[in-house]
Every structure is written in structure tokens, then in C-alpha cells.
Amino acid sequence: MAFDRLTDSLHTVSDKFKDFGTSTAEYYKLKLFKSSMKGAISLVNLLVFGSFSLFVMLFISIAVALYLGIVMESSYAGFLIVGGFYAVVMVFLVLFGKKMIERTLLTKFSALLYDDDDYAKKTVEQQAEAQKEEFHETIEDETV
């Protein structure tokens, strides 16, 4: 009689651990899919908005260069001034902007990948731990 109850308890715990393993694997698959889709969407947004921004900057730069060329009465001087401005900006970014850009990207992408949905995983693990403790108590009761 006690042996049958213990066997049934072992089968129940075994089934629950299999279900836990299956649900945990499915959870991580969904989490991976969610993270990869967020990354892909961010990449597409970056490419679309970045390319439009580059075209805007290109046309504004050409307009400023032409305007400066008219003002200075030398067309190549306007383009040299605009090119020199971009060279100075690039030097400052290389010297001082690496850490800032790196930090910004790391915080953006870590916020993108790691969100507050991890609490659901903890509750599943807590449930499994409670069931394991219940199983140990059942075994102790059966042996006494």
C-alpha cells in the first residue's frame, strides 16, 4: 500500500519534471525568438533611418558648400570648408566619442535583450523547487 503510493508519487514527480523540462525549453526558444526579432527590427530601423539621414546630410552639406562657395566667390573653397568640418568632427569622435558610443550601444542593446519578462521563469523554477520539497517530504513520511 505504502509502496504503491510512493511509486505513484515518483511517477507524478517524474512526469512533472518532464513537463518542467519541456516548458523550460519552450520558454527559452520563445525568448530567443523574441530577442532575435527585436534585434532584427532594430537593425532594419537603423538601416532605414540611417540611410535617410545620410541622404539628408548629403544634400544639406552640398547646399552649405555651394552657399559658402558663392559667399567666398570660390566654389571649391566651400566644399573644402565643409569637408574640413566633417574631418574635425571625425577626429573628435575617434578621440573622445568611442567610449560614449560604446556605452550607448551597450545600454540600448542590453535593454533590448534583457527585459523584465524573466520573472515568469523564476516563478516556474520556484514551483519546481516547491514540488521537489513536497516529494522529499512524501518520501520521508513513507519511510517513517
KAMOZI-V390869 format. One record per backbone hydrogen bond with DSSP energy under -0.5 kcal/mol. CO is the residue of the C=O (numbers start at 1). NH is the residue of the N-H. E is the energy in kcal/mol with one decimal. If there is no record, write none. Layout:
BEGIN
CO_NH_E + CO_NH_E
END
This chain:
BEGIN
1_5_-1.7 + 2_6_-2.2 + 3_7_-2.4 + 4_8_-2.7 + 5_9_-2.5 + 6_10_-2.5 + 7_11_-2.4 + 8_12_-2.5 + 9_13_-2.7 + 10_14_-2.6 + 11_15_-2.6 + 12_16_-2.4 + 13_17_-2.5 + 14_18_-2.1 + 15_19_-2.6 + 16_20_-2.5 + 17_21_-2.5 + 18_22_-2.5 + 19_23_-3.0 + 20_24_-2.5 + 21_25_-2.2 + 22_26_-2.4 + 23_27_-2.4 + 24_28_-2.4 + 25_29_-2.0 + 26_30_-2.6 + 27_31_-2.5 + 28_32_-2.4 + 29_33_-2.5 + 30_34_-2.8 + 31_35_-2.6 + 32_36_-2.7 + 33_37_-2.4 + 34_38_-2.3 + 35_39_-2.2 + 36_40_-2.4 + 37_41_-2.7 + 38_42_-2.3 + 39_43_-2.3 + 40_44_-2.4 + 41_45_-2.6 + 42_46_-2.5 + 43_47_-2.5 + 44_48_-2.7 + 45_49_-2.7 + 46_50_-2.2 + 47_51_-2.2 + 48_52_-2.1 + 49_53_-2.3 + 50_54_-2.4 + 51_55_-2.0 + 52_56_-2.2 + 53_57_-2.8 + 54_58_-2.4 + 55_59_-2.4 + 56_60_-2.5 + 57_61_-2.6 + 58_62_-2.4 + 59_63_-2.3 + 60_64_-2.7 + 61_65_-2.7 + 62_66_-2.6 + 63_67_-2.5 + 64_68_-3.0 + 65_69_-2.1 + 66_70_-2.1 + 67_71_-2.7 + 68_72_-2.7 + 69_73_-0.6 + 69_74_-1.6 + 74_78_-1.1 + 75_79_-1.2 + 76_80_-2.2 + 77_81_-2.3 + 78_82_-2.2 + 79_83_-2.6 + 80_84_-2.7 + 81_85_-2.3 + 82_86_-2.2 + 83_87_-2.0 + 84_88_-2.4 + 85_89_-2.3 + 86_90_-2.2 + 87_91_-2.2 + 88_92_-2.3 + 89_93_-2.3 + 90_94_-2.5 + 91_95_-2.5 + 92_96_-3.0 + 92_97_-0.8 + 93_97_-1.1 + 93_98_-0.5 + 96_100_-0.5 + 97_101_-2.8 + 98_102_-2.7 + 99_103_-2.8 + 100_104_-2.3 + 101_105_-2.7 + 102_106_-2.5 + 103_107_-2.3 + 104_108_-2.3 + 105_109_-2.7 + 106_110_-2.3 + 107_111_-2.0 + 108_112_-1.5 + 109_113_-2.2 + 110_114_-2.7 + 113_115_-0.7 + 115_118_-0.8 + 116_119_-1.0 + 117_120_-1.0 + 118_122_-1.4 + 119_123_-1.8 + 120_124_-1.7 + 121_125_-2.3 + 122_126_-2.4 + 123_127_-2.2 + 124_128_-2.3 + 125_129_-2.2 + 126_130_-2.3 + 127_131_-2.3 + 128_132_-2.2 + 129_133_-2.3 + 130_134_-2.2 + 131_135_-2.1 + 132_136_-2.2 + 133_137_-2.2 + 134_138_-2.1 + 135_139_-2.3 + 136_140_-2.3 + 137_141_-2.4 + 138_142_-2.1 + 139_143_-2.1 + 140_144_-1.2
END
